[in-house]
Amino acid sequence: MNGYSQLNTTETKKDTITYKTGYGLRIGADISKPVLTIVDKSYSGLELVGDYRVSEKWYVATELGYEKEITFEDFTSSTSKGSYIRFGANYNAYENWLDMNNEIYVGMRYGFAMFDHTLNSYTPNVSSGSEGTTPYFPSTPSIQTPITDTGLTAHWTELQLGIKVETFKNLFIGFSFSYKIMLSIDDQKGFKTLYAPGFNRVFESSTGFGFNYTISYLIPFVNK
């Protein structure tokens, strides 16, 4: 009886499929601002957004827009209006599957605004003496004629946390929240600026908050 051996010639096939995602320019708009313009008569604004993917995790990003806000306080009314730009970078902390292109990101921005500020009206808050007596301090006349300072500027930094989800091919829905720190801001002569375009309300601590809700479209230049 002749003995023989059989060689195993079966080779394991390797998966040669590679999954690529698009690298390119993504542009869109913050749709919350037109909605706010319709429901809030004291506000109007428009913001365009864009980013460009430079590596697997990093994107350069920018937002630019225009805002007008009328601020009402107990004794004053003021209007701030002008243009702004924010630019910086996003880091995507989300691990995508296959060819997905979603994001959960952390971003940093530098912001700059150029705006006009108008004191619409001002009524002094002066405490009076006893009933029937004159005030302790003479009252400054009320201001009813608007006073405007133009060419004011603001500089700030901000930290952003956000998500972007690809709902259809190359179409993204996004939401982000931002914490802002004012570096410098011009005040109207004799009156503190309460609102800066792109920054929102300026609090006493020189900080502010913001959010946006965006729709954007990716124009892929290359797949990697």
C-alpha positions, 0 to 999 in steps of 0.5 A: 500500500502506497502512502501519500500526503495531500498538500493543502492548496487552499489559500485564505482570500483577503478582503481587498475592499477598502472604504474611503471617505470624502475630503473636501469643502463643506459649506452651509448655513445656520438655519436658526438665525432666519427662524429667530428673525421671523419670531423675534422682531428685535433680532435679524441675522444670517450666518454662513458656515464652512470647513475643510478636512485636512486629515483624518481627524482635523478640519479647518473651519469658519463662520461669517455673518451679519447680526442686528440686535435691539437690547431692552433694559429697565432704563435703556434701549440700544441697538448693535449691528454689524458683521463678524467672522470666526475661524479656527479648527475642529477635532473629530473625536468620533470613530466612524465605521466604514465610509461614514463621515459623521462628527462629534467634535471639539473646536477652537475659534478666534472671533472678530466683529466690526459693528455700529452701536446706537443708544436709542433711549436712556432714562436716568434712574435717580432716587428721589427724596421724601415725598414732596421733596426734590431728588438728592441728586440732580437728574440727567436729562432723558435721551430720546434722540438716538446716538450712534458710534460707528466702526467699533470692534470686538475680539474674542476666543471660543470653545465649541462642542458639536456634532455633524450627522450625514443624513443623505449623501454629502448632506449634513445636519449639525448642532453646536454650543459655544462658550466665549471669552471676550478679549477686547471690545469697543464701547460706545462713548458714555455707554457700555456695549451690551451685545456684539455681533457673532459674540451675542450678549456680553455679560459682566464677566466678559463671557458669552454663550452661543449655539447654531443649528446648521445644514451643510453640503460636502463638495468632495475633492478626493476620497481617501 
